[in-house]
């Protein structure tokens, strides 16, 4: 029989690993969007609506990244 505390620690570690992977995926997508936005604005004529949507998606990703960073690395004042 596995002690109850051991199962909880393993579950917490798996959750942290999973969230860390998700955080890296979000950072990669954010970086990719940044490059797409930069390339799009370099062209003389570009779709303003598409640019707004990309920027909105990028901001959403930034919010998700901030939330996960705060969750994984809480700011504990001693």
C-alpha positions in Angstrom: 0.0 0.0 0.0 1.3 3.4 -1.0 1.3 6.1 1.7 -1.2 8.9 1.1 1.4 11.7 1.3 3.6 10.0 -1.3 0.8 9.9 -3.9 0.0 13.6 -3.3 3.7 14.6 -3.7 3.9 12.7 -7.0 0.6 14.2 -8.2 1.9 17.7 -7.3 5.2 17.1 -9.1 3.4 15.8 -12.2 1.1 18.8 -12.1 4.1 21.2 -11.9 5.9 19.4 -14.7 2.8 19.6 -16.8 2.3 23.3 -16.1 6.0 23.9 -16.8 5.6 22.3 -20.2 2.5 24.3 -20.9 4.4 27.5 -19.9 7.1 26.7 -22.5 4.5 26.1 -25.2 2.9 29.4 -24.5 6.2 31.2 -24.5 7.1 29.6 -27.8 3.7 30.6 -29.3 4.1 34.1 -28.0 7.6 34.4 -29.5 6.3 33.1 -32.9 3.4 35.6 -32.9 5.9 38.3 -32.2 7.8 37.3 -35.3 4.7 37.0 -37.4 3.5 40.5 -36.3 7.0 42.0 -37.1 7.0 40.4 -40.6 3.4 41.5 -41.3 4.1 45.2 -40.4 7.2 45.2 -42.6 5.1 44.9 -45.7 3.8 48.1 -47.2 0.2 47.0 -47.2 -1.2 44.7 -44.5 -4.5 43.6 -43.1 -5.1 45.8 -40.1 -7.8 43.5 -38.7 -5.5 40.5 -38.9 -2.8 42.5 -37.1 -5.3 43.5 -34.3 -6.3 39.8 -33.9 -2.7 38.7 -33.7 -1.9 41.3 -31.1 -5.0 40.4 -29.1 -3.9 36.7 -29.2 -0.4 37.7 -28.1 -1.8 39.7 -25.1 -3.9 36.7 -24.1 -0.8 34.5 -24.2 1.1 37.0 -22.1 -1.7 36.9 -19.5 -1.7 33.1 -19.4 2.1 33.1 -19.1 2.0 35.6 -16.2 -0.6 33.5 -14.5 1.4 30.3 -14.8 4.6 32.0 -13.7 2.9 33.4 -10.6 1.3 30.0 -9.9 4.6 28.0 -10.3 6.8 30.6 -8.6 4.6 32.4 -5.9 5.9 35.6 -4.5 6.2 34.8 -0.9 7.1 37.7 1.4 8.9 36.4 4.5 
